[in-house]
Every structure is written in structure tokens, then in C-alpha cells.
Amino acid sequence: MALKFARTNRMDEFSLDEMVYLAARAGLPEALARDEAIQAVARFHEVWSAERRHLPIADDLAAEIDRLLHVVPIARAR
């Protein structure tokens, strides 16, 4: 992946700490960034589990999203 988050460009290394680091570099309150990231992840899991089967996406794409939810550290921070 060509996109570099802050200290890494690997999705399997994108953690809550990486998000807080990005917020600090942007001059944003770290606690706010942490709380919002946790809330966004929780909300995504809530909506994804309820709506996954109703979305007009291919089964293999939905399976890949499910796989990434276990790979990306910030997605596991619930």
C-alpha cells in the first residue's frame, strides 16, 4: 500500500497508538482522537454486523472486510 499513515504504511500495524500519534502530529488532543477512534470502531462493528448481509456487495468483498477486521489492530480495539 502506497499510503503511509504516520510511522507505517502497513495496515496490519495501524493501531490506536498510530492514530494517537497522527493526532499529536496534527496538533489535536490525543484523548479526543483516542476516544473518537474507539467510538468509530465500535460503531462500525455494530453497523457492519447488522447490515453486512443487506449491503449490495459481493460475498468475497464482505469476507475480505471480515478478515481485515481481525488483522488491523485498530479494528480490534473495541
C-alpha positions in Angstrom: 0.0 0.0 0.0 1.5 3.4 -1.0 -0.3 5.4 1.6 1.8 6.0 4.7 -0.3 6.6 7.9 2.4 8.1 10.1 5.1 5.7 11.0 4.0 2.8 8.9 2.2 2.0 5.6 1.2 -1.5 6.7 -2.5 -2.0 7.6 -1.6 -4.7 10.0 0.4 -2.1 12.0 -2.3 0.6 12.1 -3.2 0.7 15.8 -4.8 3.0 18.2 -1.3 4.3 19.1 -0.7 5.1 15.5 -4.0 7.1 15.4 -3.0 9.0 18.6 0.4 9.7 17.1 -1.3 11.2 14.0 -3.5 13.3 16.2 -0.5 14.6 18.1 1.3 15.5 14.8 -1.8 17.4 13.7 -2.0 19.3 17.0 -5.2 17.6 18.0 -6.0 16.5 21.6 -4.7 12.9 21.9 -7.5 11.9 24.3 -10.1 13.1 21.9 -8.5 11.2 19.0 -8.4 8.0 21.1 -12.0 8.3 22.2 -13.3 9.1 18.7 -11.3 6.3 17.2 -12.6 3.8 19.7 -16.2 5.1 19.2 -15.8 4.9 15.4 -14.6 1.3 15.5 -17.4 0.3 17.9 -20.0 1.9 15.7 -18.5 0.3 12.5 -18.7 -3.2 14.2 -22.3 -2.5 15.3 -23.5 -1.4 11.9 -21.4 -4.0 9.9 -22.8 -6.9 11.9 -26.3 -5.7 11.5 -26.2 -4.6 7.8 -23.5 -6.8 6.2 -26.0 -9.2 4.7 -28.2 -6.4 3.3 -25.4 -4.5 1.5 -25.1 -4.7 -2.3 -21.5 -6.0 -2.2 -20.0 -9.3 -3.4 -19.6 -12.1 -0.8 -15.9 -12.2 -1.4 -15.6 -8.5 -0.6 -17.6 -8.9 2.6 -15.3 -11.8 3.5 -12.3 -9.7 3.0 -13.7 -7.0 5.2 -14.3 -9.6 7.9 -10.7 -10.8 7.5 -9.3 -7.3 7.8 -11.3 -6.7 11.0 -9.1 -9.4 12.6 -5.9 -8.2 11.0 -5.9 -4.4 11.5 -5.1 -3.6 15.2 -7.3 -0.5 15.5 -10.3 -2.6 14.2 -9.8 -4.9 17.2 -9.7 -2.0 19.7 -13.3 -2.3 21.0 
